[in-house]
Amino acid sequence: MKNSLSLEDIYNLAYNTLTKCGSCSKQAEAVAQTILSAEQDGSVSHGLFRLPGYFNSLKSGKVNLNPNPSLNKVTKAVLKCDGDRSFAPLIHKLYLNELIKSTKEIGIGVLSIQRVAHFASLWPETETLAESGLIGIACTSYLPVVSPFGASEKLFGTNPISFAWPRKNDHPVVFDMATSSLALGDVQIAARDGHELPVGTGIDVNGNATTDPNQVLEGMLLPFGGYKGSHLSMMIELLAGPLVGETTSDITEENNIDDGGPPPWRSIYTSHVSRDHFWPR
């Protein structure tokens, strides 16, 4: 018989693990809430499955145990955050309200985040924006695990993008998706559980199509939708990298210490005011 954990158990497990590893309470609370949200919404690949990676990043010293992030208002519409080597959920907890506030004042806002380790899903953040009556878009890049369309060499990350649209008197419309054929976490879970992958997910180190998750992890994922997904992935590489003064996936890999945790990711969030007549009924 399988024993199930309550949402409270999940939160406490994550929080206690992170604080016993030395993380400050504020950072542990933010990450634990992110893990809880993923489990609550059925995203197994972004829930407790990620906890060892968070743990390893703290133990290796890549992530700051007691970060002191800062926010700079570049313009009325543009906010830029130095995460001080924190986990990204802490930045969301601290500064999303600042993005919401500035957006409501002038109609549009951007929050770029640097020097953070991002291991989480993106939809909780865009959903938060939409619940405040804003349209939210978020994207980030990763380590190179995806081959561009027509190539057989890793260049792009899974490079997810999330979008949320507010609805009056109802839950927002939200999506969060990798621009790869499948999220890397889902491939890792398939390898752990011994499941085959759908045809077209990835290729092996020799460029041959395979449904074996272990061979895909050694080789590379493919973009979804052929050249269309490949171009979207390239767009996110540029938006979440050079646009905000950060690196692309291949340069990020050069600085990765391979500790089993997330690399130093970059994220960019935009929000826009939504008026009643734009809301779907």
Summary of the structure (lengths in Angstrom):
residues: 281
radius of gyration: 18.6
end to end distance: 44.7
largest distance: 56.8
contacts: 975
relative contact order: 0.15
helix: 41%
strand: 23%
